[in-house]
Amino acid sequence: MGRDGESKILFPTMKPLDMPKKADKAEAAPAEVKKEEVIDFSKVEIEPLFADQVDFDTFSKSDFRAVKIKACEAVKKSKKLLQFVLDDGTGEDRIILSGIHEYYEPEELVGKTAIAIVNLPPRKMMGIDSCGMLISAVHTERGEERLSLHGVTQEPYFRNVDLTAYAGEVLGVTGLLGDGRSELFSAVFGAETVSAGEIRLCGNPVRITSTWQAKQLGLAYVPRNRKENGIIKDMSILENGTIVSWRELMRHGLLDHARQRAQFEREKAALHIKMGKESDSITSLSGGNQQKVVLAKWLSCKPKVLILDNPTQGVDVGAKEEIYDIILKLAKEGVAVIVLSSEAQEVIRVCDRALVMYHGAIVGEVRGETMTEHEIMRLATGG
């Protein structure tokens, strides 16, 4: 976990605490040893605040522990510090103060798992005893590989594209208009062809030749330009919201309308779609609710990978936030979500990391403290 180059030490005197061993009692029954959670440090994202300020070579893996955040609140008279109440598995609450307020709001963190350095002497901060150091506010181990591309090419739109999307993450793909990302993922979904390269789903190589095959393999694709490609204007809300599942909803060669309505009702409730009657035209809905219906038809298929091309195009601010919440909820449920967007703020708001394209090629990745409008624009313009 060491870093290359010179490291700044946030607390230069901080060293692992040598805990004296208690004398064994004569003929005492061996205590039951609680199995600690094994932490795969290759999958732990260290918070930017600590990545360059803590000399991790000072510590051994036994000094780290996965902890559950029971409560979290801002420390008065401090713009950065948060006070955490943690369950570290010992049966007693552990209090840690950590300066990550600029990255998270307190209510976002309660109930999540974090990584902490626990083998440290207590120290007084802002009049509060802090026992340990939090280094990763949200510890979500990277899920399994869902979609990977290796050297995927289709001139003149995109070339030599390598990327991997994992279960439970929101991966952004961004750049300027005409950078090739829409054409790339249209090809991944089987609507276009690729001339070279390999596509893998869940680690297995696949050759996708149709959108129907892509759906059967667990891919879902919400295209850009909802009015032209996402909805069928002559169909009702119900028909638009279930059309990709009609084959599965057939019984004896006929569409089972009761199952169709039941399926749509579940998605309608989950996505909070505001509408009149199911038989009303899809065009009777606002842009935000139309987009939710498009999402509903794909989510009913329980996809493993969800590709969203400009997911908030043409919707109001309130609907944007609702769609962002839906995206984050899907990732939390284990879906690999890929968001294609030219809006840097959207990418920063919802993505765990993002790949930047320029003239059909991926030219860089941004995450954490490097995920800024300035860095995205620099890469997107070939800088």
Secondary structure as UniProt FT lines:
FT   TURN            12..13
FT   TURN            26..27
FT   HELIX           41..43
FT   HELIX           48..51
FT   TURN            52..53
FT   HELIX           56..58
FT   HELIX           61..63
FT   STRAND          64..74
FT   TURN            76..77
FT   STRAND          82..87
FT   STRAND          93..98
FT   TURN            101..103
FT   HELIX           106..109
FT   TURN            110..111
FT   STRAND          113..117
FT   STRAND          123..125
FT   TURN            126..127
FT   STRAND          128..130
FT   STRAND          133..136
FT   STRAND          145..154
FT   TURN            155..157
FT   STRAND          158..166
FT   TURN            167..168
FT   STRAND          170..175
FT   TURN            177..178
FT   HELIX           181..188
FT   TURN            189..190
FT   STRAND          196..201
FT   TURN            202..203
FT   STRAND          204..206
FT   HELIX           211..216
FT   TURN            217..218
FT   STRAND          219..222
FT   HELIX           226..230
FT   TURN            233..234
FT   HELIX           237..242
FT   HELIX           243..245
FT   TURN            246..249
FT   STRAND          250..251
FT   TURN            252..253
FT   STRAND          254..255
FT   HELIX           257..271
FT   TURN            278..279
FT   HELIX           282..284
FT   HELIX           287..299
FT   TURN            300..301
FT   STRAND          305..309
FT   TURN            311..314
FT   HELIX           317..332
FT   TURN            333..334
FT   STRAND          336..341
FT   HELIX           344..350
FT   STRAND          353..358
FT   TURN            359..360
FT   STRAND          361..367
FT   HELIX           368..370
FT   HELIX           373..380
FT   TURN            381..382
//
